[in-house]
Structure formats: C-alpha cells, structure tokens
C-alpha cells in the first residue's frame, strides 16, 4: 500500500474517564494544528470540569497524521 504524498500532522485532544488509573475508552473532542492550541484547549476543558466539581474525567493530547488523497 502506498501512502498519499500529502500529509499533515495534527494534535488530537482526547477526553477519558478515570477508571482504575487507565485511559481506556477515550473520546476525541478536538483537533488542532499546533500543540500549544491543543494543550490550551485540553487545559481549559479540565478547568471547566474542575469548576463544575466533575473529577471523573481527564484530558490529554495525542499526535496523529492526516493524509490527503
């Protein structure tokens, strides 16, 4: 299989439920072009949940590649 020539790196913000110290079952909630923007969004989401006294979720940033055909 030949991969497309055009590709872009993207940063994915993932929300996951804290269960037994694992991050299984994460749900993607945002995609950003820069790491800084993704980290800012993840931090804002975490702060909003903390302000609402919701402590069962956490957020992290993962890198992925988008291939444009």
C-alpha positions in Angstrom: 0.0 0.0 0.0 1.4 3.4 -1.0 0.5 6.3 1.3 -0.6 9.6 -0.2 2.1 12.2 -0.6 0.3 15.0 1.1 0.1 14.6 4.9 -0.3 16.9 7.8 0.4 16.4 11.5 -2.4 17.2 13.8 -2.9 17.2 17.6 -6.0 15.4 18.9 -7.5 16.3 22.3 -9.0 13.2 24.0 -11.3 13.1 27.0 -11.2 9.9 29.0 -12.9 8.6 32.1 -10.7 7.9 35.1 -11.2 4.3 36.0 -8.7 2.3 37.9 -5.9 4.6 36.7 -6.3 3.8 33.0 -7.1 5.9 30.0 -9.1 3.3 28.1 -12.2 4.4 26.1 -11.0 7.9 25.3 -13.3 10.1 23.1 -11.8 12.6 20.7 -13.2 16.1 21.3 -11.0 18.4 19.2 -8.3 18.5 16.5 -5.7 21.3 16.3 -2.8 22.2 14.0 -0.5 23.3 16.9 0.5 21.6 20.1 0.0 24.8 22.0 -3.6 25.2 20.9 -4.4 21.6 21.7 -2.8 21.9 25.2 -4.6 25.1 25.9 -7.9 23.5 24.9 -7.3 20.4 27.0 -6.4 22.6 30.0 -9.5 24.8 29.5 -11.7 21.7 29.4 -10.0 20.2 32.5 -10.5 23.6 34.3 -14.2 23.8 33.3 -14.8 20.3 34.6 -13.0 21.1 37.9 -15.0 24.3 38.3 -18.2 22.2 38.0 -16.8 19.7 40.5 -16.5 16.9 37.9 -13.5 14.8 38.7 -14.1 11.6 36.8 -12.6 12.8 33.5 -9.2 13.9 32.3 -7.9 15.2 29.0 -4.7 14.6 27.1 -3.2 15.4 23.7 -2.2 12.9 21.1 -0.4 13.3 17.8 -1.9 11.9 14.6 -1.3 12.2 10.9 -3.9 13.3 8.3 -3.4 12.0 4.8 -5.0 14.0 2.0 -5.5 11.9 -1.1 
